[in-house]
Amino acid sequence: MSNADFLAAPFAAPVDLPDVDITGPGRFYNRELSWLGFNWRVLEEAENPRVPLLERLRFLSISATNLDEFYTVRVAGLRELAREGVTTPAADGLSPTEQLVLINADARRLMAHQQETFDRLTTEMQQAGISLCTRDTLSKDDRAYLGDVFLSRVFPVLSPLAIDPAHPFPFIPNTGFALALQLERKTDKRELKALLPIPQQIDRFVRLPAADGTHRFLPLEDLLLEHISSLFPGYTLRGHCAFRVLRDSDLEVEEEAEDLVREFETALKRRRRGEVVRMKISADAPPALLELIKRELHVTDDEIVEIDGLIGIADLGQLVLDERPDLLWPSFTPRVPERVQDFDGDMFAAIRQKDMLLHHPYETFDMVVRFLKQAAADPDVVAIKQTLYRTSRDSPIVEALCEAAEDGKSVTALVELKARFDEAANIRQSRRLERSGAHVVYGFLDLKTHAKISTVVRREGDRLVTYTHYGTGNYHPITARIYTDLSLFTCDPALGRDATKVFNYLSGYAQPEALENLSISPLSLKPKLLEMIAAEIEHAKAGKPAEIWAKMNALIDSEVIDALYAASQAGVKISLVVRGICGLRPGIKGLSENIRVKSIIGRFLEHSRIVCFGNGKGLPHKKARVFISSADWMGRNLNRRVETLVEIQNPTVKAQITEQIMAANMADVAQSWVMAPDGHFSRARLPEDSLAFSAHRFFMEHPSLSGRGSAGASDVPQLTHSED
């Protein structure tokens, strides 16, 4: 089935997979291989001629950053299991050792393809006036200029290190990059081995003088090699190589830690010193240097990747130049909702009129910031409660919370210390909030708090009104510019009571009872999903329309997948938009012939979590049951995190989600990949002159969907209608 037929045509004929036991583990696709497949899709955007050149370079950089994190967390975990002799298989039947073999083979192909893509992009960049130079292409003037740069900006932070019995091999941190050197003393020809760690505080690429309209750069390692004589006077360079290491970055925290913040600070130091899980090294490394590095870092041959090209492709994001808008996505300014403008920016007045749903980044995340800033400055506001999973370094949200606390308002902030790779930033934010007088809590030691909730309690007349924000994404103004997420603002009393009960659960372990329009994990979210899937099965058995639409980042929970398989076999039509990992196999005869899965990869990172149930009426329909969530359908989200699943009751908001947001995602052709029963995704092959519907472009160009009114389903092009 092609992308263009994703919803327009009848379901494709189911296929048999004779080599797969659909009654056993074969009914699941491996999580790690599915993730690698997602990163292949990201990398292929770097080769998509419809994407501007420097945005393609950005996709290449993202694919490398993604792979680094995958190795430091997922591969590191599997490696530890394999070393401990664990043979317990994953849901798909593969043991840790079997998974590592398959991962290693696919990841090496991926890294080789990254280098090939880099070579093609640098050729195109040079044609566009952006050159990545090498030492042998430098002119006399270039060398004079670089001499000044080296002495003024680089030399003071370098630490050249000899390697001998008096100078042991230094520690190279996670993502650390270094040059290994073979040197010879000029006076007596004595050999010296040395390391030159490359500081991460300096830009990887040094800008060179260039003619107007052109840009020239030199990799930092080439600048260092050009000035070895300044770092090791009296020595001649006889051989060198570059290498970069990745270390196990998963955190382990003692269950009985008395001071959680202090324990996390200690754990962060342990992460920095984790075992090496992968090392990239120059393909032409001198054998003596290679053996020295292998021995000192305790790496084996299967953990080494030899690179004939650029090491550290993740750093290429530094070459995405703002001064070349001709090579970037067209500029885009998120909209301010019309209703907020109608009330002169008064968020509380806009929310009082009726529930308001914002679709980020098309509608500005600044409204979330404004909501909290207005609350901080409003003398009628008596209390603010806020979850913080990820946020920016100089967060305006944290700033607003601090101002509110300093003004005497009751402020409670749930700061999640276990937000991976943001632990240190969150520790800093928590200390800042505490100094301002806010109540800071850290939730549960054994559960991450991933829910996105904010409440503002305001005195209005003789009563207290609770204004609530539920989100599908983080309170992070920077990532909100590129992540698609939903924000629901409401002063509905039931949703306010639900939010307050969740905060009491987080701060005082008071397990919430009688939630009205909210389900939370690990208590009720998964049972609610299974209940709603079962209800669709009953509708199908009764001969009524039975349908499920869902959108998420990952689908891997085996119990939920089996429930979807049962629904498919009962005749429920299931359409899924899964950006990344998918352990479900669609379109298999006798198992999943009524399920189809697509992934959207494009300008924005699809991040919102939505699920719609036809409720005996089909989709879209005003009687549908519609939910937004902070949770992906994974074991960690459903069983080991505090997450939210909010039922949408407001008819206008419900129509926005089903008739606009989900309909456009289902209709997307330009950025969609369709999943086959074997777990692989394929992109529709569109002719060069084809005009294909893009959900991202549609929402950028469409008038505000959350203003005074709401655009209708007719505004979303039909799948048979082709428009750019």
C-alpha positions in Angstrom: 0.0 0.0 0.0 1.4 3.4 -1.0 1.4 6.5 1.2 -1.2 8.1 -1.1 -3.6 5.2 -0.4 -3.1 5.3 3.4 -6.7 6.2 4.0 -8.2 6.8 0.6 -8.3 3.3 -0.6 -9.7 0.1 0.9 -7.3 -1.8 3.1 -4.7 -3.6 1.1 -5.0 -7.4 0.9 -3.3 -8.9 3.9 -0.1 -10.9 3.4 1.2 -14.1 4.7 4.6 -14.2 6.4 5.4 -17.9 6.2 8.7 -17.6 8.1 7.0 -15.8 11.1 5.2 -17.5 13.9 2.4 -15.0 14.4 1.2 -16.9 17.5 4.6 -16.5 19.2 7.3 -13.9 19.5 7.4 -13.4 15.8 4.3 -11.3 16.0 6.5 -8.5 17.5 9.2 -6.5 15.7 12.4 -5.9 17.6 12.5 -2.6 19.5 16.2 -1.8 18.8 16.0 -2.7 15.1 12.9 -0.6 14.8 14.7 2.4 16.4 17.6 2.0 13.9 15.0 2.0 11.1 13.7 5.3 12.4 17.2 6.7 12.3 17.7 5.5 8.8 14.6 7.5 7.9 16.1 10.6 9.5 19.3 10.0 7.6 17.4 9.6 4.3 16.0 13.1 4.8 19.6 14.3 4.4 19.4 12.9 0.9 15.9 14.2 0.1 16.2 16.8 -2.8 13.0 18.4 -1.6 14.7 19.5 1.6 17.0 22.6 1.6 20.7 21.9 1.5 21.7 23.0 5.0 18.6 21.4 6.5 19.8 18.2 4.9 23.1 18.8 6.7 21.1 19.2 9.9 19.3 15.9 9.4 22.7 14.2 8.9 23.9 15.8 12.2 20.7 14.7 14.0 21.1 11.1 12.8 24.6 11.0 14.3 23.5 12.5 17.6 20.6 10.1 17.8 23.0 7.1 17.2 25.4 8.3 19.8 22.6 8.4 22.4 21.3 5.0 21.3 24.7 3.5 21.9 25.3 5.2 25.3 22.0 4.0 26.7 20.3 1.2 24.8 23.4 -0.6 23.5 25.2 -0.1 26.8 22.3 -1.8 28.6 22.2 -4.8 26.2 26.0 -5.1 26.5 25.8 -5.3 30.2 23.1 -7.9 30.1 25.1 -10.0 27.6 28.2 -9.8 29.8 26.3 -11.0 32.8 25.1 -14.0 30.8 21.5 -13.0 30.6 19.7 -14.9 27.9 16.1 -13.9 28.6 14.7 -12.9 25.2 12.9 -9.7 24.4 9.3 -9.8 23.4 10.3 -10.7 19.8 12.4 -13.6 21.0 15.9 -12.3 20.5 18.4 -12.5 23.4 20.7 -9.6 24.3 23.6 -11.2 22.5 21.5 -11.8 19.3 20.3 -8.3 19.4 23.8 -6.9 19.7 25.0 -8.8 16.6 22.1 -7.4 14.5 22.5 -3.9 15.9 26.2 -3.9 15.3 25.8 -4.9 11.6 23.0 -2.4 10.9 24.7 0.5 12.8 27.9 0.0 10.9 26.0 0.2 7.6 24.3 3.3 8.9 27.6 4.9 9.9 29.1 4.1 6.5 26.1 5.7 4.8 26.5 8.8 7.0 30.0 9.2 5.5 28.7 8.8 2.0 26.0 11.3 2.6 28.5 13.7 4.1 30.7 13.4 1.0 27.8 14.2 -1.3 26.6 17.1 0.8 30.0 18.7 1.0 30.2 18.7 -2.8 26.8 20.4 -3.0 27.8 22.9 -0.3 31.0 23.8 -2.2 28.9 24.5 -5.3 26.7 26.7 -3.1 29.8 28.6 -1.8 30.4 26.8 1.5 33.7 25.0 1.6 35.2 22.6 4.2 38.9 23.0 3.7 41.8 20.7 4.5 45.4 21.5 5.6 46.8 21.0 2.1 44.4 23.5 0.6 45.4 26.4 2.9 47.1 29.5 1.4 49.9 31.5 2.9 47.4 34.1 4.0 45.1 31.4 5.5 48.0 30.1 7.6 48.9 33.6 8.8 45.3 34.2 9.9 45.0 30.8 11.5 48.2 31.5 13.5 46.5 34.4 15.2 43.3 32.3 15.8 45.3 29.5 17.3 47.3 31.7 19.7 44.3 33.8 20.8 41.4 31.4 20.9 42.7 27.9 21.1 46.2 27.6 22.6 45.2 28.8 26.1 42.7 26.0 26.6 44.7 23.1 25.2 46.4 20.4 27.4 49.0 18.4 25.4 49.7 15.2 27.2 52.8 13.0 26.9 52.2 9.3 27.4 54.9 7.5 29.3 55.4 5.9 32.7 55.4 9.3 34.4 52.4 10.5 32.4 49.6 7.8 32.4 46.9 7.7 29.7 44.4 10.4 30.6 40.6 9.9 31.1 38.6 10.7 27.9 35.0 11.5 28.8 31.8 10.5 27.0 31.8 12.0 23.5 35.4 13.0 24.1 37.4 13.6 21.0 41.2 13.5 20.9 44.3 13.4 18.6 46.8 10.6 19.3 50.3 11.6 18.1 53.6 9.9 17.3 56.4 12.4 17.7 60.1 12.3 17.3 62.6 14.5 19.1 64.8 16.3 16.7 68.0 16.1 18.8 68.2 12.4 19.4 65.3 10.9 17.3 63.7 9.6 20.5 60.1 8.7 20.1 57.3 10.2 22.1 53.6 9.2 22.1 51.2 11.9 23.1 47.5 12.8 23.3 45.9 16.1 22.5 42.3 16.2 23.8 40.1 18.5 21.7 38.2 20.8 24.1 34.4 20.6 23.6 34.2 24.3 24.6 35.6 25.4 21.3 33.7 25.3 18.0 34.6 22.2 15.9 35.0 24.3 12.7 37.1 27.4 12.4 35.8 30.0 10.0 38.4 31.2 7.5 38.4 34.5 5.5 36.3 34.3 2.4 35.0 36.4 -0.4 31.6 38.0 -0.1 28.8 35.4 -0.4 31.1 32.5 0.3 32.0 30.7 3.5 35.1 28.6 4.3 35.8 26.4 7.4 38.6 24.3 8.7 38.1 21.4 11.1 39.6 22.2 14.5 41.7 19.0 14.4 43.4 20.3 11.2 44.2 23.6 12.9 45.8 21.7 15.8 47.9 19.5 13.5 49.0 22.6 11.7 50.4 23.9 15.0 51.9 20.8 16.5 55.3 22.5 16.7 53.9 25.1 19.0 52.5 22.5 21.3 55.6 20.2 21.2 58.6 22.4 20.4 61.6 20.4 19.3 59.5 17.5 18.0 58.6 16.3 14.5 55.2 14.7 13.8 55.6 11.2 12.5 52.1 9.8 12.7 48.7 10.7 14.1 45.0 9.7 14.3 41.8 11.0 15.7 39.4 9.1 17.9 36.2 9.7 19.7 34.6 7.6 22.5 31.1 6.9 23.7 30.6 5.7 27.3 27.8 3.9 29.1 25.5 6.8 30.2 22.7 5.1 32.0 22.3 6.3 35.6 22.1 4.1 38.6 20.6 5.6 41.8 20.5 4.0 45.2 16.9 3.2 46.1 17.3 4.3 49.7 19.1 7.6 48.9 18.4 10.1 51.7 19.2 13.1 49.6 18.0 12.6 46.0 19.7 15.7 44.6 23.1 14.7 46.1 22.7 11.2 44.9 22.0 12.3 41.3 25.0 14.7 41.4 27.2 11.6 42.4 25.5 9.5 39.7 26.3 12.1 37.0 30.0 11.8 37.9 29.7 8.1 37.5 28.1 8.4 34.1 31.0 10.5 32.9 33.3 7.6 33.7 31.2 4.8 32.3 32.8 2.1 30.3 33.5 2.7 26.6 30.7 1.2 24.4 32.0 2.5 21.0 35.1 4.1 19.7 35.5 5.7 16.3 39.1 6.1 15.0 40.8 7.2 11.8 41.0 4.4 9.3 44.7 5.1 8.7 45.7 5.1 12.4 49.3 4.0 12.9 49.2 0.4 14.4 51.2 1.4 17.5 48.8 4.2 18.3 45.8 2.0 17.7 47.1 -0.7 20.0 47.9 1.9 22.7 44.4 3.3 22.6 42.7 -0.1 22.6 44.7 -1.2 25.5 44.3 1.9 27.6 40.5 2.3 26.9 39.9 -1.4 27.2 38.0 -1.6 23.9 37.6 -4.7 21.8 37.7 -4.9 18.0 33.9 -5.2 17.8 33.6 -1.9 19.7 35.9 -0.1 17.3 34.6 1.6 14.1 37.3 2.8 11.6 36.2 5.9 9.8 37.6 7.0 6.4 36.3 10.5 6.7 35.0 12.9 9.3 34.8 11.7 12.9 32.1 13.4 14.9 29.4 14.0 12.3 27.1 15.2 15.0 29.1 18.4 15.1 28.1 19.3 11.5 25.1 21.1 13.0 27.6 24.0 13.6 27.7 24.5 9.8 24.0 25.2 9.4 24.5 28.9 8.8 21.8 31.4 9.6 23.3 33.8 7.1 22.3 31.5 4.3 18.5 31.6 4.4 18.5 30.5 0.8 19.7 27.1 1.9 17.3 26.8 4.9 13.6 26.2 5.4 11.6 29.3 4.6 11.1 31.5 7.7 8.1 30.7 9.8 6.6 32.7 12.6 4.2 30.9 14.9 0.8 32.5 15.3 -0.8 34.1 18.3 -4.3 32.7 18.8 -7.0 35.1 17.7 -8.9 34.6 20.9 -6.0 35.7 23.0 -5.6 38.8 20.8 -9.3 39.5 21.2 -8.8 39.8 25.0 -5.6 41.9 24.6 -3.4 39.1 25.6 -5.3 38.2 28.8 -4.9 34.4 29.0 -7.4 34.0 31.8 -10.1 35.8 30.0 -9.5 33.8 26.8 -9.6 30.5 28.8 -12.7 31.5 30.7 -14.6 32.0 27.4 -14.0 28.3 26.5 -11.4 25.6 26.5 -8.5 26.5 24.2 -6.3 24.0 22.3 -3.0 25.2 20.8 -1.1 23.3 18.2 2.6 23.9 18.5 4.8 25.1 16.8 2.2 26.5 14.4 0.7 28.4 17.3 3.3 29.9 19.6 4.5 28.3 22.8 4.8 31.8 24.1 1.2 31.4 25.3 2.3 28.8 27.8 5.0 31.2 29.0 2.5 34.1 29.1 0.0 32.0 31.1 2.6 31.6 33.9 4.1 35.1 33.7 0.6 36.5 33.9 -0.1 34.3 36.9 3.1 35.4 38.6 2.2 39.1 38.2 -1.6 38.7 39.0 -2.4 39.8 42.6 -5.5 37.6 42.5 -3.5 34.4 41.9 -2.8 32.6 45.2 -1.1 29.3 44.0 0.8 27.8 41.1 1.7 24.2 40.6 4.0 23.0 37.8 5.7 19.8 36.6 9.1 20.3 35.0 10.6 17.4 33.0 12.8 19.2 30.5 13.2 23.0 30.1 15.7 25.4 28.7 18.8 26.6 30.6 17.5 30.2 31.1 13.9 29.1 31.3 11.3 31.9 31.3 8.9 29.4 33.0 11.3 28.9 35.9 11.8 32.6 36.0 8.0 33.2 36.3 7.8 30.6 39.0 10.6 32.2 41.0 8.9 35.6 40.6 5.6 34.2 41.9 7.3 32.6 44.9 9.2 35.8 45.7 6.0 37.7 45.5 4.5 35.5 48.3 2.4 33.2 46.1 2.3 29.5 47.0 4.5 27.8 44.3 5.0 24.0 44.1 7.4 22.7 41.4 7.8 19.0 40.6 11.3 18.8 39.1 12.1 15.4 37.6 15.8 14.7 38.3 15.7 11.6 36.2 15.1 13.3 32.8 17.9 11.6 30.8 20.7 14.0 29.9 18.9 16.9 31.6 19.6 15.8 35.1 22.3 18.4 35.8 20.2 21.2 34.3 17.2 20.2 36.4 19.3 20.1 39.6 20.4 23.7 38.9 16.8 24.7 38.3 15.6 23.1 41.5 18.2 24.9 43.6 17.2 28.2 41.9 13.5 27.6 42.7 14.3 26.7 46.3 16.2 29.9 46.8 13.2 31.8 45.6 10.9 30.2 48.2 9.1 27.6 46.0 8.2 24.2 47.4 10.4 21.8 45.3 9.6 18.1 45.2 11.1 15.3 43.2 8.2 12.9 42.9 9.1 9.2 43.2 12.5 7.5 43.3 11.2 4.5 41.3 9.0 6.5 38.8 9.8 9.3 36.4 7.3 12.1 36.4 6.8 12.7 32.7 3.3 14.3 33.0 3.0 17.9 31.6 0.6 19.8 34.0 0.4 23.3 35.2 -2.3 24.8 37.5 -3.0 28.3 38.5 -5.5 29.0 41.4 -7.1 32.4 41.1 -9.4 34.2 43.5 -12.4 35.4 41.5 -15.1 37.0 43.7 -15.9 34.7 46.6 -14.5 31.6 45.0 -11.3 30.0 43.8 -11.0 29.1 40.1 -8.4 26.6 38.9 -6.9 27.2 35.4 -5.1 24.2 34.1 -2.7 23.5 31.3 -2.2 19.9 30.0 0.5 19.4 27.4 1.8 16.5 25.3 5.3 18.1 25.2 7.9 19.5 27.6 7.9 23.0 29.1 10.8 23.9 26.9 10.5 27.1 24.8 13.4 26.2 22.5 12.3 22.6 21.5 8.7 23.9 21.2 9.8 25.7 18.1 10.4 22.4 16.2 8.3 19.8 18.1 4.7 19.4 17.2 2.7 19.2 20.4 -0.7 20.1 21.9 -1.5 22.5 24.8 -5.0 22.3 26.3 -5.9 25.3 28.5 -9.1 25.0 30.6 -10.8 26.2 33.7 -13.2 23.2 33.7 -13.6 22.4 37.4 -13.3 18.6 36.9 -10.0 18.9 35.0 -8.8 21.3 37.7 -9.7 18.8 40.5 -8.0 16.0 38.6 -4.8 18.0 38.2 -4.8 18.9 41.9 -5.1 15.3 42.9 -2.2 14.4 40.7 0.0 17.1 42.3 -1.0 15.7 45.7 0.1 12.3 44.6 3.4 13.6 43.5 4.1 15.7 46.5 2.5 13.6 49.3 2.0 10.1 47.9 -1.8 10.5 48.2 -3.0 8.1 45.5 -5.7 9.9 43.6 -9.2 8.5 43.7 -12.2 9.2 41.6 -10.4 11.0 38.8 -13.1 12.5 36.5 -11.6 13.1 33.0 -8.1 12.0 33.6 -6.2 8.7 33.7 -2.7 8.4 34.9 0.1 5.9 34.8 1.1 3.7 36.4 -2.3 3.5 38.0 -5.1 3.8 35.4 -3.8 4.9 32.0 -3.0 1.5 30.5 -6.2 0.0 31.9 -8.1 2.9 30.3 -6.5 2.3 26.9 -7.2 -1.4 27.1 -10.8 -0.7 28.1 -11.3 1.7 25.2 -9.8 -0.9 22.7 -12.1 -3.5 24.1 -15.1 -1.2 23.6 -14.3 -0.9 19.9 -14.1 -4.7 19.7 -17.6 -4.8 21.1 -18.8 -2.2 18.6 -17.4 -4.3 15.8 -19.0 -7.4 17.0 -22.3 -5.6 17.2 -22.0 -4.6 13.5 -21.3 -0.9 14.3 -18.5 1.2 12.8 -15.4 0.5 14.9 -12.3 2.5 14.4 -9.1 3.7 16.2 -6.8 6.5 15.2 -3.7 7.0 17.3 -0.5 9.1 17.0 2.6 8.7 19.2 6.3 8.5 19.1 6.7 4.8 20.0 4.5 1.7 20.3 6.2 -1.2 22.0 4.1 -2.4 24.9 3.3 -6.1 24.2 -0.1 -6.1 26.0 -1.3 -3.0 24.1 -0.1 -4.5 20.8 -1.9 -7.8 21.5 -5.1 -5.8 22.3 -4.7 -4.0 18.9 -4.2 -7.4 17.2 -7.4 -8.7 18.8 -9.2 -5.5 17.7 -8.0 -6.0 14.1 -9.2 -9.6 14.1 -12.6 -8.4 15.3 -12.8 -6.0 12.4 -11.8 -2.7 14.0 -10.1 -0.4 11.5 -6.9 0.9 13.1 -4.7 3.7 11.6 -1.5 4.6 13.5 1.0 7.4 13.1 4.1 6.2 14.9 7.1 8.4 14.4 9.8 6.1 15.8 9.8 2.7 17.3 7.0 0.3 16.4 7.0 -3.3 17.6 3.6 -4.0 16.0 3.6 -5.7 12.6 0.7 -4.4 10.4 -1.0 -6.0 7.5 -0.5 -9.7 8.3 -3.2 -12.1 7.4 -5.0 -13.5 10.4 -3.3 -11.1 12.8 -3.3 -7.5 11.8 -4.9 -7.1 8.4 -7.0 -4.2 9.6 -4.0 -2.2 11.0 -1.8 0.2 9.1 1.1 2.2 10.4 2.8 5.3 9.0 5.7 7.5 10.2 6.0 11.2 9.4 9.5 12.6 9.2 9.9 16.2 8.1 10.6 19.8 9.1 9.2 19.4 12.6 9.6 16.5 15.0 6.2 14.8 15.5 5.8 14.6 19.2 2.1 14.9 20.2 0.3 11.9 21.5 -3.3 11.5 20.5 -5.8 8.7 20.5 -9.3 8.7 19.0 -12.0 5.9 19.4 -14.9 5.9 17.0 -17.3 4.9 19.8 -19.7 3.0 17.5 -19.9 6.0 15.0 -16.6 5.8 13.1 -14.0 8.6 12.7 -14.1 11.5 12.6 -17.4 12.0 14.5 -18.7 14.3 17.2 -19.5 11.2 19.3 -15.9 9.9 19.2 -13.9 9.5 22.4 -10.8 11.7 22.0 -7.7 11.8 24.3 -4.4 13.7 24.4 -1.5 12.3 26.4 2.0 12.7 27.6 2.7 9.0 27.2 3.9 6.8 24.4 2.7 3.2 24.4 5.8 1.7 25.9 6.3 -0.3 29.1 8.3 2.5 30.7 5.5 5.1 30.0 2.6 2.9 31.0 4.2 1.1 34.0 7.2 3.1 35.3 6.3 6.8 34.8 3.7 9.2 36.0 1.9 10.2 32.8 -1.5 11.7 31.8 -4.3 10.7 29.5 -6.8 13.6 29.2 -10.2 13.0 27.7 -11.4 15.9 25.6 -15.0 16.9 26.4 -15.3 20.2 24.6 -16.9 19.7 21.2 -14.9 22.4 19.4 -11.6 21.1 20.7 -12.6 17.5 19.8 -13.4 18.6 16.3 -10.0 20.4 16.0 -8.2 17.2 16.9 -10.2 14.7 14.8 -11.2 16.8 11.8 -8.0 18.9 11.4 -4.9 17.6 13.3 -5.4 13.8 12.9 -7.1 14.1 9.5 -4.1 16.1 8.2 -1.6 13.6 9.6 -3.5 10.8 8.0 -3.7 12.7 4.7 0.1 13.5 4.6 1.9 12.0 1.7 5.0 14.2 1.2 6.6 13.3 4.5 5.1 9.8 5.2 6.7 6.4 5.3 4.5 3.3 5.4 5.4 0.3 7.5 5.4 -3.2 5.9 4.7 -6.4 7.8 8.4 -7.2 8.0 9.0 -4.1 10.1 10.5 -1.9 7.3 9.2 1.4 6.1 9.1 2.7 2.6 8.5 6.2 1.2 6.3 6.8 -1.8 8.3 7.5 -4.9 6.9 10.8 -6.1 7.8 12.3 -9.5 9.9 15.4 -9.4 7.0 17.6 -10.4 4.5 16.0 -8.1 2.5 18.2 -5.7 2.0 16.1 -2.5 0.1 17.1 0.6 2.3 18.0 3.5 0.7 18.2 7.0 3.5 20.5 8.1 3.1 22.9 5.2 -0.7 22.8 5.6 -0.6 23.9 9.3 2.0 26.6 8.6 -0.1 28.1 5.9 -3.5 27.6 7.4 -5.3 30.3 9.3 -5.3 29.8 13.1 -7.3 26.7 14.1 -7.7 27.8 17.7 -9.0 31.3 17.3 -12.6 32.5 17.8 -13.9 29.6 15.8 -12.5 26.5 14.3 -11.8 25.5 10.7 -13.8 22.6 9.4 -12.8 19.2 8.1 -13.4 20.4 4.6 -10.3 22.7 5.0 -8.1 19.6 5.1 -7.6 18.3 1.6 -9.0 15.0 0.7 -6.5 12.3 0.0 -7.3 12.1 -3.7 -6.7 15.9 -3.9 -3.1 16.8 -4.7 -1.8 20.1 -3.6 1.5 21.5 -2.5 
